[in-house]
């Protein structure tokens, strides 16, 4: 697509150059034809020995030839040496190329690219209003969505996956490395424990634990574990139970039941007493942990070291690589769909933005104002950069290219100087002849 546009633009430029060259050639022949006609009139008048009216023809033709030749010399001297002779002060344009380049650049910079002129154009153009009108057309919003989809598809073809993955991984490592994990966790815990909110979590935990201990399956599990431990640690004691008429299973169940009842009573005591020593110990533990997170350099350094070790683990790179691959696969699949989500989102966002711009004069004014401010800050560098580019470009042209391009641009108009010189010179010749005639 870009190649086709480039080829089309080149063809258009070539055709325009050919048209200019043809028009210039025609004007040169016309001006030369007038000179030839004046010379023919002059020769014809002289063949009649300037008798009668031929004297007037001779005066006209002679002055016309002088005017034509003088203006031909002046026009040619702008671009090259007339007849190839190195006459002083000829070939003016190539001889003064550097000065012409600087003057042209300064003229464009000061007259066309002044800050006030650019800002005035922004005010007159009203870019925010025009954008609102353009985006309000559904076809334009859809076109913008289609262009976004096409650009995204082309971007995927040029993206170096390994570089992107490395960039994402390094960015994550850099940002995470700068992140104060200990301070952030300390601040979060301070917020979560304000007004003793952590005691509510403790109450909920105690209730869940009590309900868990009340379960028959849990008690049976505890009994089995008790028997297993007792069988390994005290096998003789377990063996003696048979002599006293008690089975090991009954002993385990009774012990588990007693353990559950004791644990439940202890849990209820903690839950019912806000000032229980275990609650106070829990408060001290939480407060101490938060304080260490905030103020203990060694503790903070240890957490930071664990963070850096985690960031260096290969699993992190694998995770980041997987994210990029999944995103790219999703994007490729979406772009291939007729009802692309990306296209739909861009189109919808464009329509919403257009509606907001169209209904909110303050928003339009704000956008225009930001554009004016940005232009004011960029204009000086922009003006100087463009001026330097123009001057450097003209200086780097070879003389033949400079002469050809300028002559194609203004040469046709300069040929009118030759035409006017021929006609005006002839008229002046008639006036001089008339004055000399009537003064005799």
Secondary structure, DSSP 8 states (H G I E B T S, - for coil): -HHHHHHHHHHHHHHHHHHHHHHHHHHHHHHHHHHHHHHHHHHHHHHTTT-TTHHHHHHHHHHHHHHHHHHHHHHHHHHS-GGG---TT-SHHHHTHHHHHHHHHHHHHHHHS-HHHHHHHHHHH-HHHHHHHHHHSHHHHHHHHHHHHHHHHHHHHH--HHHHHHHHHHHHHHHHHHS-HHHHHHHHHHHHTGGGHHHHHHHHHHHHHHHHHH-HHHHHHHHHHHHHHHHHH-HHHHHHGGGGT--HHHHHHHHHHHHHHHHHHHHHHHHH-TT-HHHHHHHHHHHHHHHHHHH-HHHHHHHHHHHHHHHTSHHHHHHHHHHHHHHHHHHHHHHTSTT-HHHHHHHHHHHHHHHHHHH-HHHHHHHHHHHHHHHHHHHHHHHHHHHHHHHHHHHHS-HHHHHHHHHHHHHHHHHHHHHHHHHHHHHHHHHHHHHHHHH-
